[in-house]
Amino acid sequence: MNQPLSHHLLTMAYQNGWANHRLAKACGQLSQAEFVLLRVSFFPSIKATLNHILTCDWFYVDALERELRGEAPHPDCYVFFQEDEPFDTCAELKREQALVDRRLIAYCEQLQDVDLGRIVTIARDRAQHDSRLRMLSHLFEHQLHHRGQVHAMLSGTSVKPPQLDEFFCAGEAALRAEDFAELGWTEEQIWGT
């Protein structure tokens, strides 16, 4: 079946939400001491890395939503980074990440290929102008990059890192069925028939 690029972006938004859910479930098994323990990575703990993923999602999803609504860019886009680590526990981070993941899915549900070139502006010190396609591609890559770091840090804990790459292959649907049930998603909802 030939799917438009906009549908691929929607599947990426779902994959993003699924991987965040799966990773948060694993991190939720850690003690608070393991969750905050200093480790070797770009950000010095699992807690710090998950907070970074979340605040960057707030930053980019806000810009995408504002452009979609025809609003001006956020006048103080750095407000999302006022606190490096706004949440202390994995439960809080899981809850907040799920909220922004649903916003990203809702955004991608309305996309059409013809509109992927529309420009999204972020009013940084020097304004950033990127197409919807480039901004979404960057956001998904950012998520993958930092989730991989959390995945690696989990290897040094009492919790086995979860498999995060069982999303796109049809033959692996059974491997994600439990997570999809928890999320309230179906294969048909994401992939169609």
C-alpha positions as a printed NumPy array, in Angstrom:
array([[ 0.   ,  0.   ,  0.   ],
       [ 1.365,  3.416, -0.98 ],
       [ 1.047,  5.827,  1.958],
       [ 1.622,  9.586,  1.799],
       [ 4.541, 11.16 ,  3.651],
       [ 2.087, 12.808,  6.041],
       [ 0.922,  9.346,  7.128],
       [ 4.516,  8.331,  7.775],
       [ 4.898, 11.369, 10.05 ],
       [ 1.771, 10.283, 11.909],
       [ 3.197,  6.784, 12.386],
       [ 6.38 ,  8.408, 13.693],
       [ 4.332, 10.392, 16.218],
       [ 2.673,  7.17 , 17.372],
       [ 6.032,  5.377, 17.506],
       [ 7.39 ,  8.262, 19.545],
       [ 4.516,  7.998, 22.018],
       [ 4.826,  4.221, 22.199],
       [ 8.579,  4.294, 22.812],
       [ 8.203,  6.993, 25.479],
       [ 5.492,  4.906, 27.169],
       [ 7.603,  1.754, 27.065],
       [10.713,  3.524, 28.335],
       [ 8.769,  5.218, 31.15 ],
       [ 7.337,  1.863, 32.227],
       [10.869,  0.495, 32.565],
       [12.172,  3.594, 34.346],
       [ 9.188,  3.441, 36.678],
       [10.608,  0.209, 38.092],
       [13.725,  2.02 , 39.319],
       [14.08 ,  3.21 , 42.865],
       [14.214,  6.996, 43.179],
       [17.91 ,  6.644, 44.059],
       [18.611,  4.769, 40.798],
       [16.47 ,  7.242, 38.851],
       [18.507, 10.257, 39.979],
       [21.934,  8.575, 40.258],
       [24.731, 10.322, 38.329],
       [25.685,  8.337, 35.243],
       [27.809,  8.745, 32.13 ],
       [25.801, 10.325, 29.32 ],
       [25.127, 13.698, 27.7  ],
       [22.817, 14.522, 30.618],
       [24.098, 13.118, 33.902],
       [21.089, 11.004, 34.959],
       [18.012,  9.226, 33.693],
       [15.918, 11.88 , 35.436],
       [17.787, 14.731, 33.727],
       [17.544, 13.115, 30.291],
       [13.817, 12.425, 30.537],
       [13.238, 16.011, 31.689],
       [15.232, 17.264, 28.687],
       [13.153, 15.187, 26.28 ],
       [ 9.987, 16.628, 27.806],
       [11.01 , 20.294, 27.83 ],
       [12.226, 20.103, 24.226],
       [ 8.928, 18.521, 23.23 ],
       [ 7.065, 21.399, 24.895],
       [ 9.269, 23.844, 22.964],
       [ 8.784, 22.311, 19.513],
       [ 5.168, 21.181, 19.839],
       [ 4.195, 24.664, 20.987],
       [ 5.785, 26.162, 17.848],
       [ 4.065, 23.635, 15.568],
       [ 0.666, 24.187, 17.198],
       [ 0.999, 27.981, 17.049],
       [ 1.765, 27.875, 13.324],
       [-1.173, 25.518, 12.748],
       [-3.546, 27.929, 14.534],
       [-2.154, 30.886, 12.579],
       [-0.688, 32.477, 15.7  ],
       [ 2.564, 34.352, 16.079],
       [ 5.527, 32.446, 17.536],
       [ 5.738, 32.262, 21.315],
       [ 7.15 , 35.628, 22.467],
       [ 9.408, 33.888, 25.003],
       [10.129, 30.441, 23.615],
       [12.719, 29.84 , 26.342],
       [ 9.972, 29.721, 28.972],
       [ 9.901, 25.949, 28.457],
       [13.478, 25.744, 29.775],
       [13.113, 27.93 , 32.867],
       [13.719, 24.802, 34.922],
       [16.188, 22.224, 33.633],
       [14.364, 19.496, 35.508],
       [10.778, 20.521, 36.237],
       [ 9.807, 17.046, 37.488],
       [11.47 , 14.91 , 40.141],
       [ 9.825, 11.522, 39.729],
       [ 9.375,  9.095, 36.902],
       [ 5.61 ,  9.009, 37.495],
       [ 5.362, 12.778, 37.002],
       [ 7.506, 12.63 , 33.87 ],
       [ 5.515,  9.728, 32.432],
       [ 2.26 , 11.655, 32.94 ],
       [ 3.559, 14.893, 31.388],
       [ 5.299, 13.119, 28.506],
       [ 2.087, 11.277, 27.638],
       [ 0.24 , 14.6  , 27.461],
       [ 2.674, 16.167, 25.023],
       [ 2.878, 12.911, 23.034],
       [-0.906, 13.078, 22.534],
       [-0.585, 16.7  , 21.389],
       [ 2.03 , 15.668, 18.821],
       [-0.161, 12.827, 17.545],
       [-3.135, 15.209, 17.241],
       [-0.952, 17.646, 15.313],
       [ 0.247, 14.946, 12.919],
       [-3.291, 13.603, 12.406],
       [-4.284, 16.782, 10.568],
       [-1.203, 16.908,  8.287],
       [-1.528, 16.751,  4.51 ],
       [ 1.434, 16.325,  2.168],
       [ 0.627, 19.57 ,  0.388],
       [ 1.151, 21.529,  3.634],
       [ 4.42 , 19.954,  4.819],
       [ 6.418, 22.846,  3.375],
       [ 4.605, 25.452,  5.467],
       [ 7.049, 27.442,  7.564],
       [ 7.097, 27.214, 11.351],
       [ 8.883, 30.012, 13.182],
       [10.471, 29.924, 16.608],
       [11.36 , 33.361, 17.974],
       [14.795, 32.478, 19.325],
       [17.403, 35.215, 19.725],
       [17.787, 34.772, 15.977],
       [14.479, 33.569, 14.538],
       [14.422, 29.966, 13.365],
       [12.334, 29.239, 10.255],
       [11.856, 25.631,  9.186],
       [ 9.241, 23.723,  7.254],
       [ 6.831, 21.518,  9.145],
       [ 8.583, 18.496,  7.624],
       [12.042, 19.556,  8.781],
       [10.88 , 20.534, 12.256],
       [ 9.047, 17.236, 12.768],
       [12.001, 15.276, 11.404],
       [14.291, 17.099, 13.824],
       [11.934, 16.494, 16.747],
       [11.703, 12.753, 16.059],
       [15.487, 12.48 , 15.7  ],
       [15.975, 14.41 , 18.94 ],
       [13.678, 11.975, 20.733],
       [15.449,  8.924, 19.297],
       [18.848, 10.3  , 20.26 ],
       [18.008, 10.946, 23.898],
       [15.818,  7.871, 24.384],
       [18.835,  5.865, 23.246],
       [20.874,  7.48 , 25.998],
       [18.282,  6.54 , 28.628],
       [18.188,  3.037, 27.176],
       [21.96 ,  2.754, 27.568],
       [21.874,  4.163, 31.111],
       [19.239,  1.578, 32.056],
       [21.808, -1.109, 31.224],
       [23.67 , -0.061, 34.374],
       [20.621, -0.481, 36.617],
       [18.584, -3.332, 38.071],
       [16.014, -2.892, 35.252],
       [16.483, -4.457, 31.825],
       [16.185, -1.858, 29.024],
       [13.008, -2.411, 26.982],
       [12.949, -3.222, 23.288],
       [12.075,  0.021, 21.468],
       [12.197, -0.996, 17.809],
       [ 9.136, -3.238, 17.396],
       [ 6.848, -0.681, 15.84 ],
       [ 6.943, -0.617, 12.065],
       [ 6.973, -4.299, 11.136],
       [ 3.534, -5.866, 10.773],
       [ 4.788, -9.216, 12.033],
       [ 5.724, -7.664, 15.393],
       [ 2.21 , -6.465, 16.299],
       [ 1.927, -9.057, 19.074],
       [ 5.064, -7.63 , 20.709],
       [ 3.436, -4.218, 21.149],
       [-0.145, -5.398, 21.809],
       [ 0.071, -4.997, 25.603],
       [ 1.413, -1.453, 25.295],
       [-1.214, -0.555, 22.692],
       [-3.941, -1.821, 25.03 ],
       [-2.523,  0.369, 27.804],
       [-2.424,  3.36 , 25.457],
       [-5.877,  2.685, 23.977],
       [-4.499,  2.347, 20.441],
       [-5.15 , -0.201, 17.702],
       [-3.088, -1.288, 14.738],
       [-5.913, -0.216, 12.422],
       [-6.001,  3.263, 13.971],
       [-2.337,  3.778, 13.094],
       [-1.837,  1.779,  9.932],
       [-5.307,  1.615,  8.414],
       [-6.595, -1.597,  6.872]])
